[in-house]
Amino acid sequence: MQKHDYGSFAQALVDWFLLRGRDYPWRRTTDAWAILVSEIMLQQTTIPTVLGRYEAWLQQFPTPAHLAAADEQTALRSWEGLGYYRRVRALRAAAITITEQHGGVFPTEEAAIRALPGIGDYTVAAVLSFAYNRPAALVDTNVSRVFARVFNDASPVDAPATRKRHLALAAELVHSSNPRAYNSALMELGQTICTTGTPSCMLCPVREFCRAETPAELPVKLPKKDTLSAEHHDLWCLSERGLLLEKQPGGKRHEGMYRLPQRPANEVQTLPLLGIQKYSVTRYKVTRYLHLAPANTVPQGKEEFIPTDKLPEIPMASPDRKLITKHLH
Ligand code: SF4
C-alpha cells in the first residue's frame, strides 16, 4: 500500500466497522474503568470466556473505588478461572492509585494513565482510543498479521524491529476523527476475515489496498521456543480440621492463592496414588501426581488446614480447584 492510500484505507475500515462491527459490551461504553477492565481481561483470555465474566465482574466492582476497597483475596477469588492472576493484582493496584491519588475519577491525561501501576503501553493506548477517542496506535497479534499481509512483509512479526515498525505504521495509519472505530475495525478484521491460515479475502473491506502475494504464508514468525515439562507431587490430606493447603508466598506467580501442598518425589513414594492431572500452562506441560497423606500429617511452612465449607471462599488457580472439587465429591 502506498502512503497516499493511507487515508482511504482507514476510512474503508471505519465504514465497514460501523456497518458490520460486532457488538461487545465493552464497545457499548466509553467509561474508562470498564474499558480498562475489558482490556486487562482480554490480554490473555479468549473473547467468549471474557463475555461470560465481564459484566458480572463489573457489577461486583463497578468503579475503581469498589475494587480498591476489596481485599486481595476477594479480588483473586473473583478472577478465578480467568488465569494469569498478576493481571487482577495490577488492576487492583491501579484502582487503589485512582482512588487515592485521583479521588476515584479515572484520569484523562496520558501521563497520568501511564503512571498507573501495572499498565503497559498497549493498555494506555487502548484506554485513550476506546474511552477517549484519541488517535493512539494499537498493535496486537491481529493487527500485526493484517499489516504483514497488506504490506506483503515477510519479516518475523514477533521480532522487536518489526514490532517497532508496525507501531510507527499504526500511528501513521490511525483514523484522525474516529480512532475508536478504526482501531476496533483493524482488530476485528484480523479476528474475523484476515485470520490465521487462509484469510477470507473476498469479504475483505480493504482488499483493494492489500499487496499480499501468498497471504496464507504470512505472517512469518520467529522459531518457537521448546516446550518444557514439569512434574509435581501433591498431598491430599483431609482430616476433621479440613483440607491441608499451602498459601503461596510473596514473589510466586500465584502469590496469596492456595494450593495443595507439594513434596519432593522421594518423600511421597510410599503414599498411595489418588490420581494424575495433566495440563499446559505457558511453555510447560505439567503433570501432577496426587498422593493420599495420613490425616495426622504435620503442616510445614505456610501450610494450614482449611475447613471444607470455607474452600469456596478462598482463591486458588483453576487446576487446584478442579482437583479438589473432583476428590471432595
Ligand atoms: S485482502 Fe486478504 S490478506 Fe489482504 S488484508 Fe484483506 S483478508 Fe487480509
Boltz pocket constraint, residues with backbone or C-beta under 6 A from the ligand:
constraints:
  - pocket:
      binder: B
      contacts: [[A, 146], [A, 149], [A, 150], [A, 193], [A, 194], [A, 195], [A, 199], [A, 200], [A, 201], [A, 204], [A, 205], [A, 206], [A, 207], [A, 210], [A, 211], [A, 212], [A, 215]]
      max_distance: 6.0
